[in-house]
Amino acid sequence: MVMKSPLWGAELDHIRLDSEQPDRRVAFYRDAFGMAAVDLGDGDTLLQGAGRRLLIGRGAAGAQPYSGFRLPDEVALEAYRGHLAGRGLNLMPSPSPLFADGAFAVADPDGRQMVFGLPRDDVPTASPAGKAAGLPGRLQHVVVATADLAAMVAFYQETLGFVPTDHVLRDEADGGQTLTAVFYRSTPEHHSFAIFLSDGARPDHHAYEVTCWNDIRDWADHMADLHIKLWWGPGRHGPGNNLFFMVEDPDGYKVEISAELENMADGDPVRQWPHSERSLNLWGPGWMRT
């Protein structure tokens, strides 16, 4: 019998994005991704649509200070709290206004926070309008870049309990290999979180999962109506085997529309991919972080 991670069942609930011009970023996600904007006070704006929500606040351009993962229920949340406390981790108060009392946060080696909790049931809501409001797009994964992949892997895998799905490895001149990317899952879906080796610590992208290729077409047509150019794609990733395209928000942060992300069986071994454009995009050019 395969033992489940203590984090198993956790799903990405929301992320926070900061900006020096938050109103511009709010307008972009409202229009481009079919989300209603709700002022939460203290400078925070909630963007929400069907299966997707994020927070935007004032701060450094392009910053993504935390990601919020929801646990299946209170029993799972308390068990996970006990697991992390037992490993000596510093548990901090949750910074997220979207999670109920009992949520908590931890800081990764790059200083970014991961927040774990259960959604509040009293967050103000509003109904999005426009064509994109009716398009499927469930918030599904978030990705970061780091200059210290070994430390991040130790934290996210060995301490937090994310389950590795795929490794990307670069061949070196001395015959060795360097790990350049890791994809992690916390449900049967291929990844809910991933880390890429780069020249510094920074946000990479987040993704909305749709149901099929036709949804990719409809989202791309919607972006065209708004004169938003596709930044990368359409294509198909190697790891995850999903169809995708990406656009850039006003701060240059990448956002992905993804379809048909593969599911993994319990106990599937970690797969290995070469560090190449083809691994990142089977159909064409790849986005090489390093």
N, C-alpha and C positions, 0 to 999 in steps of 0.2 A: 504494500500500500504506500502511495506517495504522500508524504507529509505536506500539508498546506503551509504556506508562509503565514505568520501572524497578521500580515497585511492583506491577506487574500480577500477579495471581494470589494476592496477600496476602488472607487472611481473618481476621476477628476470632476470636481463640482464647479470650480471657478478659478480664475487667476486674477491677479491685480497687475495693471499696467499703469505706470506713471508717465507724465509728460510735462514739459514746460508750457505747453499749450493744450491743456486737457479738453477744452471746448472743441477744438479742431478734431481731436482724436475721438471724442464722443460722437460727433457728427458723422465721422467716417464709419464707425461700427454700427451706428443706428441705420444708416442708409445702405451700406454695402452688405451687412450681414443680417438685416431684418430684425433689429432688436430695439425695444423701447427704452428710453432713457428715464431713469428715476433719480432725482436728487436725494441723497441720503443724509445731507448735511456734512459739516466738517470738510467740505471740498470733495467728497466722494460721490461718484455717479455710478449707479448700477445700470448696466446694459443687459437686457434679458429678452430671450425669444424662446421658441419651442426647443427645449432640451439644451439650451446654451445660455450662459450668463458670464459676465466678467465685470470687474470693478476698474474704474479709471479715476486716478487722483493726480494731484499736482506733485511733481518731483522731477528727478533727472530724466532727460529725454531718453526714451527707449528702455527705461528700467522696468524690470518685472520682479518686484520684491518678494512676492510669495505666490505659491500655488495651494489651493484648498482641495484636499481629497476627502470625500465623504465615506465613512464606514457603513457597513450594512445596517447596523442597529447599535443601541446603547451597550449591549453586552459585548459586541465586537470592539467598540471604541474603548471600553474600560479594560478589556483584555489586552488591547494593543498598548494602552497607556502603561499597564503593568509590565508588559514586555520591555518597553523602552526604558522605563524607570529601573528595571532589573539589570539593564545593561549600563547603568550609570549615566544615561543621557540627561542633559539639562532640558527639562520641559518648561517652556515659556508660555505665558498667556497668549491666546489667539489674537492676532491683529485683525481678523476678518469680521466685519459686521454681519456676514451672511450665515455664520455658524452659531448654534445655540450654546448656552452655558455648558461647560464641560469640554469644549474644544481646546486644543493646545497646539503649540508650535515648537519646531526644532530648527536649528540653523545648520546648514550643510557647510563643508569646508570652505566654500567660496562666500559664505555669509548670507546666502539666500535662504529664506524660510520655507519650510513645508508645514502646512497646517492640516490637522486631522480633526474631524468633527462630524456633527450631524446638522443638516440644514435647519435654520429657524423657520417657524411657520407663520411669523408675523412680519416678514420683510415686505415693505410696500411694493406693489406690483402695478404694471401698466401693460396694455395690449399693444404690441407692435403693429405698425401699418405698412402698407406698400407690398410690392411683388415679393420681395425676399422674405417677408414674414411667413409666407406659406411654403417656403422651400425647406426641406429637411436639412438639419445640420446640427447634430448632437456634439457638444464639446467632448472631445475624446482623449487627446493627449497633449502633453507639453514637453518641450525639448530645450535643453540648455547647452551651452558650450563652456569649456573649461581648459585651463592650461595645465591642470594637475588631475589627469584622469584617474590615476591610481588611487588617490585619496578620495575622490568622488565615488569610485566603484566600491571601495571599502565601506564608505558610509551608507550609500543607497542599497547596496546588496547585503552586506554582512550585518549592518546595524538596523536599517529600516526594514529590510526583508523583501524588497522588490525582487522579482524572479527574472533572471536573465533569459532572454530569448535568442538574440543574435549578437555576435561579435563581428566587427570589421577590423581586419588586420593588415598592416602595411609591411611589406617585405623590406628589410634593410640590407645595406651593402655587405654587412658582416655575416649575413646568413640568418640573423635573428628576425623577429617580428615585433612590431609595435601596435598595441591596441589603440585604435583611433575612434571607435564608436561602440556603444553598448545600448541595446534596446531592452527595456524592462517591461514586464507585465505584472498586473495585480489582479487580473481576471483572465478568462481564457483568451481575450483579445490580444493580439500580437504585442502591442505595447501601449502603455498609458503614460510612460515616461521614457526619455532617452537622453544620452549624454554624448556630445561630440568633443573630441580633442581639437583645440584651437590655440590661438596665440594669447588668449586671455579669457577671463570669466565674463560671460555676457549671456543675455537671453538669446535663444535661437529661433524658435517659432512655436505656435500652438495650432491645433487642427480641429476641424469640425468634420465629423463622419456622416456621410450620406448613404443612400441605400444602393445606388447602381450608377452605371455609366451615364444614363439619361439625366440623372441629377447633376453630374459633372457638367454636362452640356448646358443645363438650365442655369446653373450658377455662373458659368462662363458667359452666357448670353446676358445675364443680369449685370455682371461686371462691365461688359461692353456697353450696355445702355448707360452706365454711369461714367464711361470713358476711363475706366480703371484697367490698365494693361496687366495681362498675366506676366508675372515676374519670372516664373519657372513652370514648365509644363505646357500642355498636358503630358503626362508620362506615367510610368509604372515603376514603383520602387522594387528593388530586389528584396531586402528585408521587409516583411509585411505583405508583399505582393499586391499592394493597394494602388489603385489609380489615383491620380492627384493633379492639382495645380496649386500654385502659390501666387499671392499678391503681396504688396507692401502697403503698410498703413502709413499715415503721414509722418511718423517718426522713423520710418525705414525698417520697422519690425515686420517679420514675415508671418503670414497667415495662410494656412493650408486648408483646402477642401479635399477630402479623402473619401474614397469609396471602396467597399469590398475588402477591408482589412481582414487578413486571415485570422482564424482562431487556432489556438494551440491545444493539444491534448495534455493532460496531466503527465508529468514525467518526460515530456519531449526534451531531448538533449539540446544544449546550446549549439546553434549552428554558426558556421564561420563563413565570412564573405571577404573577398579581397578588397583592399583599399583602391577602388577604381571608380571612374564615372559610371560604368555599367552597373555596379552594385547599387548605386544610388538612383539610377534611372536606366532601366532596361531599354528604353526607347530612344534615348538621346543624351544630351549633355547633362552632367551632374553638377551639383552644388558642392564643391570641395572645400571643406572648412580648413583643412591643413594639407 
